[in-house]
Amino acid sequence: MVYEDEQSVAFEDINPKAPVHILIVPRQHLATILDATQTDDRLLGHLLLVANRIAKQVGIAERGFRLVINCNSDGGQAVFHLHLHLLGGRPLSWHPA
């Protein structure tokens, strides 16, 4: 466990795509980002602030990092519980497909 609070947990990905690959997961179940509504705006903002905090904590904030949310099968989502991927620790190229 990298981070934990009342709204979210964060832990290292078991199949990392970068030297730092951390999943940030809300405790509240939302299958995909499409299931989020206006009432989830505070939770979604919280997840972004958690990502900022963790990026600083693990030392990738200054050099840069990427946040990814996959949505549905064609978008690369394999686990149907909303989560953010925090990736960094090396220069990241752009190859989403």
C-alpha positions as CSV (number, residue, x, y, z in Angstrom):
1,M,0.0,0.0,0.0
2,V,1.5,3.3,-1.1
3,Y,-1.3,5.5,0.2
4,E,-4.7,5.1,2.0
5,D,-7.4,7.4,3.2
6,E,-11.1,7.3,3.8
7,Q,-11.9,7.8,0.1
8,S,-9.1,6.0,-1.7
9,V,-6.2,3.5,-1.7
10,A,-3.1,3.4,-3.9
11,F,-0.7,0.5,-4.5
12,E,1.9,-0.6,-7.1
13,D,0.6,-2.2,-10.3
14,I,1.5,-5.9,-10.4
15,N,2.3,-5.6,-14.1
16,P,4.1,-2.2,-14.3
17,K,4.5,-0.3,-17.6
18,A,7.1,2.2,-16.1
19,P,9.5,2.2,-13.2
20,V,6.7,3.9,-11.2
21,H,3.3,2.5,-11.9
22,I,0.8,3.1,-9.1
23,L,-2.9,2.5,-9.2
24,I,-5.1,5.0,-7.4
25,V,-8.5,3.5,-6.6
26,P,-11.6,5.1,-5.0
27,R,-13.2,3.0,-2.3
28,Q,-16.6,3.9,-3.8
29,H,-17.5,1.6,-6.7
30,L,-17.8,3.2,-10.1
31,A,-17.4,0.6,-12.9
32,T,-16.1,3.2,-15.4
33,I,-15.6,6.9,-15.6
34,L,-18.9,7.0,-17.5
35,D,-20.6,6.0,-14.3
36,A,-19.5,9.2,-12.6
37,T,-22.1,11.9,-12.1
38,Q,-22.0,15.5,-10.8
39,T,-22.3,14.1,-7.3
40,D,-18.9,12.4,-7.7
41,D,-17.0,15.7,-8.5
42,R,-15.4,15.9,-5.1
43,L,-14.3,12.3,-5.3
44,L,-12.8,12.7,-8.8
45,G,-11.0,15.9,-7.7
46,H,-9.7,14.0,-4.6
47,L,-8.2,11.3,-6.8
48,L,-6.3,13.9,-8.8
49,L,-4.9,15.5,-5.6
50,V,-3.9,12.0,-4.3
51,A,-2.0,11.5,-7.5
52,N,-0.2,14.8,-7.0
53,R,0.7,13.8,-3.4
54,I,2.0,10.4,-4.4
55,A,4.0,11.8,-7.4
56,K,5.8,14.1,-4.9
57,Q,6.2,11.4,-2.4
58,V,7.8,8.9,-4.8
59,G,10.0,11.6,-6.4
60,I,8.6,11.8,-9.9
61,A,6.7,15.2,-9.7
62,E,9.6,17.4,-10.8
63,R,10.6,15.4,-13.9
64,G,7.0,14.6,-14.8
65,F,4.5,11.8,-14.9
66,R,1.4,10.6,-16.6
67,L,-2.1,10.0,-15.3
68,V,-4.3,7.5,-17.3
69,I,-7.9,6.5,-16.9
70,N,-9.0,3.7,-19.3
71,C,-12.6,3.4,-20.1
72,N,-14.3,0.2,-21.3
73,S,-12.7,-2.6,-23.3
74,D,-11.7,-0.7,-26.4
75,G,-10.1,1.9,-24.1
76,G,-8.0,-0.7,-22.4
77,Q,-10.0,-1.1,-19.2
78,A,-9.5,-4.7,-17.8
79,V,-10.7,-4.2,-14.3
80,F,-14.2,-2.6,-14.1
81,H,-13.7,-0.5,-11.0
82,L,-12.6,3.1,-11.8
83,H,-8.9,3.6,-11.2
84,L,-6.1,6.0,-12.2
85,H,-2.7,4.8,-13.4
86,L,0.2,7.0,-12.2
87,L,3.2,6.4,-14.4
88,G,6.7,7.9,-14.3
89,G,10.3,7.3,-13.4
90,R,11.5,7.6,-17.0
91,P,10.7,9.6,-20.1
92,L,7.4,8.5,-21.5
93,S,6.7,8.3,-25.2
94,W,3.2,8.7,-26.7
95,H,2.0,5.4,-28.0
96,P,-1.6,4.8,-26.8
97,A,-2.5,2.2,-29.3
